[in-house]
Amino acid sequence: MNDLLSLLSASDFGIWQAFFTAMATCVTGGIAFLASPSRATLYWTYAFTLSMLSTFGVVAAQTADNEVARTFALGLLLGSPALLWSGFRAHRGVRTLVWVGPAFALASATILALVAASPAFGSTYRALYLLTAISGGLFLWEWVRMPERRDPVIWPFGIATVLFVALGVSGAAVSLVFRPVDQDFEVSRPLTSLGMLVYIVAALVAILGLSVGRTRRRNTPAQEADYRAFREAARERLARALPASEICGVLCLRLDDLREAFATTGAAQVAQLTTSFHDTVRSAVGASGLVGVTPEGDVAVLVARPEGATRDLVRRILRQIGDLTLDARLPFQPSASAGWCSTTVGGYDLDALLFIARGAAEVAQERGGDQWERADGSFIERLVTGLEAQ
């Protein structure tokens, strides 16, 4: 035990701690924020940046033998858990209270710098550490309300949070029961630093899992199975329509401004918007057509209707999406773009119809969204010519 404490007390531990927080900042900002830009990933990046600056400040102050600067930098580190908590609140789509982290960091740094040479420094640090552990423990309140609460990637952070809170409570208990406690502070402080480091490591794993993993795993296995079933049923329906030259149409519908929604609201609101979008399309089509969700998140529809009825259906769907009201606060009114390809111009091959309809939806979106584009012979010719030019 003494060997462990001597290792943790060494200056090398502070250097490794600074190195890890710098790496965590680069990973969060360079991977998580760029892969899934939102207020949540922005606040998480702020938290790791604050950790990096404070740990480097502690190392620099130790090198310069400046105790006031060292304690000030140490106090800044205590604001990071509150910023992480604000990030999880942003991910859940509720009020973030992002000011709590910076305010607590500045207050803790100032208080510790003022008592740096005082016998009360150990007790003060333990009290502030308890408060930061409680702010970090608020993640448990968010965890049980998150859609991803059963995701295994979050469990290590939940366990680390419980241990982090337990360490803060035990430190405060020592201050209350044993006096004076400052004589053993050099033994206990490295353990609290180790607890903070473990907490940050687990937080990084959870954040990467939530931000990067969600952007790469587009559809769940159940959704993939549903889309395969849609394709099989659609092929069979087109095969029955071919001998009689029955007119069918394939629609591709996609939400507009999803990137803006991610950047301004977060994954939870985007998930709610996407679910409402899918439900709206399914309700409008009803039992008269086939509906499937593509791996890209678009909605593919096959209907066997006269072209006039299909045109009315497209307009009704776009109007209903524009009238959506959500619990989540969005900075814009939802809208969608649609592409439509009829068997009269695209034939009866499902893959070709889906490809043409998707291209038409992209054109509608490029024109500003909240509209639809029907593929005709000239459109297909331009689409094929563009592919050949690539």
Salt bridges, closest charged atoms under 4 A:
GLU67 OE2 - ARG70 NH2 2.53
GLU142 OE2 - ARG89 NH1 2.96
GLU142 OE1 - ARG92 NE 2.71
GLU148 OE2 - HIS91 NE2 3.02
ASP151 OD2 - ARG214 NH2 2.73
ASP151 OD2 - ARG217 NH2 3.81
ASP184 OD1 - ARG126 NH2 3.51
GLU246 OE2 - ARG237 NH2 2.89
ASP298 OD2 - ARG254 NH2 2.72
GLU307 OE1 - ARG374 NH2 2.48
ASP351 OD1 - ARG231 NH2 2.34
ASP351 OD1 - ARG235 NH2 3.28
GLU373 OE1 - ARG367 NH1 2.73
